[in-house]
Amino acid sequence: MNIAIIGAGVAGLTCATEFVARGAKVTIYEKGPSIGEQACSWWAGGMLAPWCEGETAESSVVKLGQHAKSWWKTHTAQVQENGTLVFALDRDLSELRTFAKRTTDYQSVGAQEIAQLEPDLGERFSQGLFFPEEAHIDPRKSILSLFDQLVSAGVIFKFNCEVEPGTLSGFECVVDCTGLAAQDAIPELRGVKGEMLLLRSRDVTLQRSIRLLHPRIPLYVVPRGNGLFMVGATMIENTERTRVSARSVFEMLGSAFALHPAFSEAEIVEIGVDARPAYLNNLPKVNWRGKVLTVNGMYRHGFLLAPVMARVAANAIFEGYQIPELMDEYCY
Ligand SMILES: Cc1cc2nc3c(=O)[nH]c(=O)nc-3n(C[C@H](O)[C@H](O)[C@H](O)COP(=O)(O)OP(=O)(O)OC[C@H]3O[C@@H](n4cnc5c(N)ncnc54)[C@H](O)[C@@H]3O)c2cc1C
């Protein structure tokens, strides 16, 4: 089967990977000049944390997100399987109790266990939650590694090609993975702005994603190796994709210092921003819009849920499966 995919973010690249595995010939059209340059996927933290996400997300995100770790392990060497640690400062300990009530599959840990897991944080926190089955990836290296594999498998990439789904001919199927850019065609799609920092510190060592709870500014830090840390991310109901506010940077840095004072001497390597594509219920969706299959609405779960969405899309195209209305009924 000859398939066109529009958009080379995490949704487009995971779909291409599934389609190639089923014997399809795939061409990807990307309006940016290279992988990542215009994709929301470039700015992600890369947390594969379905149980932590259960604090606010639907149970279907927790259930289907559990497949992400093994999918990424099959397709990249980037998966760090060290779990997630969740803390709150003493004055915010009620946040930790609420988080514990809303989530599952964690162990409550005290100072000694924290010191064993993360020696740099041992003296700073006396209680926390440890989610041992969670993982994280470097999203940039991961999508670049999918790109390399797809090129080797014969997938054609057409960069600097901004196309509309209805204008492509000569393909048996067109799959729209354009993220927030599809907003004109899909009015129910909205943007949720996310700002992030990349810090470099030789004075902090972390093995796993850390979440610091706060009533207004919850923060996470994801170690990327070589002293690099992704610090994120704001969640602002806004479609703005390029402007980072002073307040957001100030608040993220403040929370990073609260996690570990050595972050005050860290180098700011990068300040990034994009808007996550989201439907009103914050759940992604695979659906036919005429003859075009749309895979969109990844919200804050692009790396967590794209593997499942890609498989749902492949089942619809290759097996003719009906796509259920509810994400809870998606089959992996
Ligand atoms: C700060 C931040 C932190 C995040 N952290 C996480 C996390 O830890 N874990 C997680 O799972 N998710 C996270 N996310 C969410 C995740 O990044 C998104 O859900 C995901 O990137 C959306 O992927 P996508 O492929 O749908 O869209 P995109 O990545 O935006 O890709 C769409 C692509 O389509 C291209 N395109 C658009 N229009 C056209 C056109 N007409 N023709 C050709 N090409 C076109 C664009 O150039 C782009 O490359 C985070 C997001 C942000 C902003």
The ligand as an SDF file (V2000), in Angstrom:
LIG
                    3D

 53 58  0  0  0  0  0  0  0  0999 V2000
    7.2110   21.8170   26.9410 C   0  0  0  0  0  0  0  0  0  0  0  0
    6.5460   20.5060   26.5600 C   0  0  0  0  0  0  0  0  0  0  0  0
    6.8050   19.3670   27.2800 C   0  0  0  0  0  0  0  0  0  0  0  0
    6.1970   18.1360   26.9130 C   0  0  0  0  0  0  0  0  0  0  0  0
    6.5320   16.9840   27.5970 N   0  0  0  0  0  0  0  0  0  0  0  0
    6.0140   15.7900   27.2110 C   0  0  0  0  0  0  0  0  0  0  0  0
    6.3950   14.5770   27.8700 C   0  0  0  0  0  0  0  0  0  0  0  0
    7.2150   14.5840   28.7960 O   0  0  0  0  0  0  0  0  0  0  0  0
    5.8470   13.3920   27.4440 N   0  0  0  0  0  0  0  0  0  0  0  0
    4.9660   13.3560   26.4020 C   0  0  0  0  0  0  0  0  0  0  0  0
    4.4980   12.2530   26.0590 O   0  0  0  0  0  0  0  0  0  0  0  0
    4.5890   14.4890   25.7420 N   0  0  0  0  0  0  0  0  0  0  0  0
    5.0800   15.7030   26.1300 C   0  0  0  0  0  0  0  0  0  0  0  0
    4.7220   16.8620   25.4930 N   0  0  0  0  0  0  0  0  0  0  0  0
    3.6720   16.7990   24.4680 C   0  0  0  0  0  0  0  0  0  0  0  0
    4.2040   16.3930   23.1210 C   0  0  0  0  0  0  0  0  0  0  0  0
    5.3300   17.1490   22.7910 O   0  0  0  0  0  0  0  0  0  0  0  0
    3.0990   16.5680   22.0640 C   0  0  0  0  0  0  0  0  0  0  0  0
    1.9660   15.8330   22.4650 O   0  0  0  0  0  0  0  0  0  0  0  0
    3.5580   16.0280   20.7190 C   0  0  0  0  0  0  0  0  0  0  0  0
    4.7750   16.5940   20.3530 O   0  0  0  0  0  0  0  0  0  0  0  0
    2.5600   16.2900   19.5930 C   0  0  0  0  0  0  0  0  0  0  0  0
    3.0940   15.6230   18.4650 O   0  0  0  0  0  0  0  0  0  0  0  0
    2.5030   15.7610   17.0020 P   0  0  0  0  0  0  0  0  0  0  0  0
    3.3240   14.8760   16.1480 O   0  0  0  0  0  0  0  0  0  0  0  0
    1.0220   15.5870   17.0420 O   0  0  0  0  0  0  0  0  0  0  0  0
    2.7470   17.3010   16.6080 O   0  0  0  0  0  0  0  0  0  0  0  0
    4.1170   18.0180   16.1850 P   0  0  0  0  0  0  0  0  0  0  0  0
    5.2560   17.4860   16.9550 O   0  0  0  0  0  0  0  0  0  0  0  0
    3.8620   19.4830   16.2700 O   0  0  0  0  0  0  0  0  0  0  0  0
    4.3320   17.5870   14.6800 O   0  0  0  0  0  0  0  0  0  0  0  0
    3.5360   18.0880   13.6300 C   0  0  0  0  0  0  0  0  0  0  0  0
    4.4510   18.2620   12.4190 C   0  0  0  0  0  0  0  0  0  0  0  0
    3.6410   18.5680   11.2930 O   0  0  0  0  0  0  0  0  0  0  0  0
    4.2970   19.5540   10.5120 C   0  0  0  0  0  0  0  0  0  0  0  0
    3.2780   20.2290    9.7040 N   0  0  0  0  0  0  0  0  0  0  0  0
    2.2580   21.0110   10.1360 C   0  0  0  0  0  0  0  0  0  0  0  0
    1.4900   21.4150    9.1030 N   0  0  0  0  0  0  0  0  0  0  0  0
    2.0200   20.8780    7.9850 C   0  0  0  0  0  0  0  0  0  0  0  0
    1.6620   20.9080    6.6100 C   0  0  0  0  0  0  0  0  0  0  0  0
    0.5770   21.5570    6.1660 N   0  0  0  0  0  0  0  0  0  0  0  0
    2.4370   20.2400    5.7250 N   0  0  0  0  0  0  0  0  0  0  0  0
    3.5410   19.5510    6.1350 C   0  0  0  0  0  0  0  0  0  0  0  0
    3.9190   19.4850    7.4350 N   0  0  0  0  0  0  0  0  0  0  0  0
    3.1630   20.1220    8.3540 C   0  0  0  0  0  0  0  0  0  0  0  0
    4.9720   20.4520   11.5330 C   0  0  0  0  0  0  0  0  0  0  0  0
    6.0280   21.1910   10.9620 O   0  0  0  0  0  0  0  0  0  0  0  0
    5.4440   19.4180   12.5670 C   0  0  0  0  0  0  0  0  0  0  0  0
    6.7520   18.9600   12.2870 O   0  0  0  0  0  0  0  0  0  0  0  0
    5.2990   18.0910   25.8180 C   0  0  0  0  0  0  0  0  0  0  0  0
    5.0470   19.2560   25.0940 C   0  0  0  0  0  0  0  0  0  0  0  0
    5.6550   20.4720   25.4460 C   0  0  0  0  0  0  0  0  0  0  0  0
    5.3950   21.7250   24.6250 C   0  0  0  0  0  0  0  0  0  0  0  0
  1  2  1  0
  2  3  1  0
  2 52  2  0
  3  4  2  0
  4  5  1  0
  4 50  1  0
  5  6  2  0
  6  7  1  0
  6 13  1  0
  7  8  2  0
  7  9  1  0
  9 10  1  0
 10 11  2  0
 10 12  1  0
 12 13  2  0
 13 14  1  0
 14 15  1  0
 14 50  1  0
 15 16  1  0
 16 17  1  0
 16 18  1  0
 18 19  1  0
 18 20  1  0
 20 21  1  0
 20 22  1  0
 22 23  1  0
 23 24  1  0
 24 25  2  0
 24 26  1  0
 24 27  1  0
 27 28  1  0
 28 29  2  0
 28 30  1  0
 28 31  1  0
 31 32  1  0
 32 33  1  0
 33 34  1  0
 33 48  1  0
 34 35  1  0
 35 36  1  0
 35 46  1  0
 36 37  1  0
 36 45  1  0
 37 38  2  0
 38 39  1  0
 39 40  1  0
 39 45  2  0
 40 41  1  0
 40 42  2  0
 42 43  1  0
 43 44  2  0
 44 45  1  0
 46 47  1  0
 46 48  1  0
 48 49  1  0
 50 51  2  0
 51 52  1  0
 52 53  1  0
M  END
$$$$
